[in-house]
Amino acid sequence: MKLQNFVLDLLFPRKCLICRKILNMNDTRDVCDGCLPKLPYAGDKGFTDKYEFLEAVCSPYFYKGELAEAIKRFKFNNCKGYYAFFACEMAEYIRLHLNGKFDVITWIPISSKRMRTRGYNQAQLLAEKIAQILDIEALPMLIKHRDNPPQSGINKIERRKANVSGVYKLAADVGGKRVLIIDDIVTSGATLSECAMTLLLGGAECVYGATIATAHRTKKKRPRQIK
């Protein structure tokens, strides 16, 4: 097996997911020693309770610079292997801020049309790896039944909310569950909030969110609760 890995490294050398330079065979991470300390770590500013219907959302990084470009490659350019590094970083941050606050993990679903085009759901890859690291069950709890335009092409918050309104449905019994939803980035929070609202209406006890990165340096604000 070691010989096979050696041959694969020679034929298809691993590259730093940030700068794209070839990694040393002994490197255990997918980010080189030069890029790792330059990543835009969010610290405590990556943890916020600003978004509606969510108890809190945590993101280990800010969405900017070369990290943002790496996330785009992960999401759109078939760089699905990036999920392992991102999931490990998220799991560590989740342990720090949300330990013991949830009992099941799920993810933001994508439409069947987008799944056929992309071939994978990046949020599902992250969620399943994070669940493995944290030893918590990961379940598909939501489905996306309408293929709406991508949120990345919409700027105004009100339009983002309208764009995702009603596009998600429950795919499992969520009664009494404390749920952690996984996605790649959070900007306005419209997608996470819509999914959280759907889960709460379905009977979930509470909902948290976690992403690789946040596009905003948010101030804390209590979320609006469903009545």
N, C-alpha and C positions, 0 to 999 in steps of 0.2 A: 504493500500500500504506500509506503514511504517512497519507493522507487517510482510508482505511478504519479504521485504528487510532484516529485522532482521533475519528471518529464513534462508534466502539464505546466509547471512553472516556467520551464524553458521554452515551451511552445507558445504558451499564453501567459506571459508574466503579469502578475497583479500590479495594478496601478493605483496610486493615491487618488481617492475619489474627489479630492479638491483640486490639486495642481496637475493631475494626470501623469505624473512622472512614475517610472517603474519603481516598485517597492523592493527593498531588500528581502531575500527569501526568509530571513529570520524575523521580519516584522510581523507582529501578532495583530496589529490594527490595520484597518484599511485606509488610514490617513498617515502620511509621513510625519516624521519628527519636526520637520520645518513648518508644516501647516497646522499641526495640532494646537500649538499654543496661540495661533492667530485666529482660531475659530471664534465667532462672536457669541461667546457664552453669556447668557442672560442673567445668571445669578438669581437673586430673589425677585428681580423684575420680570422674570418669566412665569411667575405665579400670580394669578389674578382671579378675583371673583366678579369681574365686570359684566360678563356675558349673561344674557337672559336665559332662565331655565336651567342654568348650570351652577352647581355649588362652587366650582372653581375649575380653572383650566391651567395646565402647566406645560411649559415649553422650555427645554434647556437652552435654546439658541434664539438669537434674533435672525430674522429673514433678510439677509443682506449680503452683498459682496459675493465672494466665490462660493460660500456655502449655499446661497440662494441658487446659483447656477448649478450646483451639484444636485440640489433637490429637484430642479427642473429636469435634469438628465434622468434622475431616478423616476420621475413621474411620466415624462413624455418620450424619452429617447431609449427605452428598453434597457436601462441600466438597473435592472431589478436586483442585482447582487448588492446594491448599496444598502438594502434594507437591514442587513445584519448589524452594520455599524450604527446606523441611526436608531435601531431598536434598542441596542445596548445602552446608548446614551440616554434614550428616553426612559428606559427601565430604571436606571440609576437615579434620574431626576424624580421619577414617580415615587420611588422608595423614599426619597428625601421629603417630599411634600404631601403625598397622598397615602402613605402606608396605613393599611387597616381600614381605609374609608370606603372600599368597594369590594364586591365579592364575585364580579364577573366582568369580562372585557368583551367589547364588541368594536365595530368599526363603521366608518361612513361607507355605505354601499355606493357602487356606481351602476349605471344602467347596463342592460344586456348589450345594447349597441356599442357602448364605450368599452365594455369588456371584450367584445369581439375585435374591436379595432386595436386596443392596447395590449390585450392578452393577459393582463393581470390587474388586480386592484392593489395599489401601493399601500393603502391603509390596512387592508387585510393582511398583507405580508408583515407589516409592522406589528399589528395586533397579535397575530399568532406567535411571533417570535417573543414579544414582550410577555405574553401569557406563559410561554415556556420558561422564560427567565424567572418570572415572579411566582411560578407554580400556581397559577390561577386559570380557571376555565375561560376559554374564548369561544363565543357563540355568535352566529349570524342572527342578529335580532331585528334587523331592518332590511327592507328591500326598497329599491328606487324604481318606481313604476312609470316614471316619465323622464325622457331624456331632455332635460332643460339645457340651455346654453351654459358654457363654462363660466364659473364665477370670476375667473381671472380677467375676463373681458368686460366686466361691469365695475364701475368706479363708485357710484353713489350707494350708500348703505341701504337706503329705502328700496332701491332697485334690486340690490342683492337679496334682501329679505323677500321681496315679491317673487324673485326668480326661483327660490327654493320652496316657496309656500306650497304645501300639499303634495310634494313630490315623493315623500317617504311614507311607507306603511310598515306596520309591525309584521315580523316574520316568526315571532316566538312569544311564549308567555313570559312577560317581564314582571308579573305581579310580585311586589315586595322586594325586588332585587335592587341592589346598589350597583350602578353601572358606570364603568369607565369607557368612554367612546374615544377611539383613536383616529386621527387624521394626520396628514402631512404638515400642513401649515394652518394657522389661524390669522385671518385679517380682520374683517368686520365681525366675525363670529356668527354670521347668519346661518351657515350650514350646520355647525355644531348646535346652535340654539334650536333650529327647526327639528333636528333629530332628537335632541333632549326633550323638547316639548312632546313629540310623538311618543317617546318612552314613558314620560310622566303621565300622559293621558291614558296610556296602556296599563298603568298601575305601578310603575317603577317607584321605589322609595325615594331615590335621589340619583342624580346624574353628574358625573365629573367628565372632564375632557383632557386629552393630552395630545400634543403635536410635536413634531421635530422642532419647529420654529414659529415664532410669533412676528408678525409684521409691524406690531405697534408696541411702544413702551407704555403700557396701560396703568392707570391709577385704579385702585380698588373701589368697587361700587357693588352693593348688594344686588343680586339678581332678582328679577320679578318672578314671583311664584305663581303657579297655576292654582286657581281657586275652583 
